[in-house]
Amino acid sequence: MKRAIPIDLQQIQRKLLAAFERHGSDGRAITLQSLAASVVAHTNAKELRLALKDLIDRGLVRRAGEDPIPGSPIAFRLAAPVMRAGVDKTEDQSN
């Protein structure tokens, strides 16, 4: 039996990564509830979990905290800080 993968899984992943870049590019963690609100209202929880799991498997996102407090919201963060375009070009080359 084939596993059904939503056609718009990549679109959901792009929206998740955009949310991480916008709100967590400095290393801050984002809760699962905030990610769900940032993506799209009509995305169901199963699709969101599948997209997030794929991003984790690819090493782009990781779970925040090793041993969360019971009852606390689950949070995730980017695995590496986002490098903005042109950051490496800001060096003074007048020398």
N, C-alpha and C positions, 0 to 999 in steps of 0.2 A: 504494500500500500504506500502510495506516495504521500509525502508530507506536504500539505497545502501551504504555500508561501504566498502572502499577499503580493499582488503586482506592484503596489505602491510602497513596498518595503524600503526601497532606496530613497524614495521621497521622504518617508518618515525619518530615515537615518540622517538625511541632509538637514532636516528641520531640527533634529536633536543636536547635531553638531553645531548648527547655527546658534541654538540656545546656549550650548556650552561656551561657544566663542564669545557670545554677547554678555553672558552673566557670570561665567566662570573661567574666563581666560587667565585670570591671575591665580588660579589654583583653588579657588573656592569650590566647595561642594554644592550640588543642587539636588534638592529632594525629588523623589519620584513624583510627588504630587505637583511640584512646580514644573517638572519636565512635561508632564501630561497636559498641564494648562498651557505651556508654551508651544506644544506641537499643534494640535488641532482638536477641537471639541468632538468631532465625529470619529476620531481614531479610537478603536476599542482597546481595552487593556491588553488583550492577547497580542495584537499587532505591535503595541508599544513595547511590551516585554521582549518580543521576538527581535525587534529592531535594536533594542538596547543590548540584548544578549549577543547579537552579531557584532556590534561595536566593541563589546568587551572581548569577545573571542579574537577580534582583529587587533586588539591592543591599543585602541584609540581612547577608550574610556575604562575607568576602573571604579570599583566600589570604594566609597570613602569610609575610612575607619576599619580597623581590623576586628574589633570586638565591640559592636554597637550596644548601647544600653537597651535592655528589653523595653519595648514599647516606643522607642524613638523612631522617627521616620527614617526610611532607607534613603541614602544619598549617594550620588556618584560624582566623579570629577574627571576632567581630562587626564589622560595618562602622562602627557607632556604639555608644558606651556605652549600656547599658540604663538608662533612667530609672525608678526605682522609684516606685510610686504614693505620692503625698503628699509627695514631696521638695520640690516647689515651694511647698507649704503650710506649711513649717517656719519661714518668716520670721517674725520678731517683729513683730506688728501692734499693739503696745501704744502706739505713738507717735501 
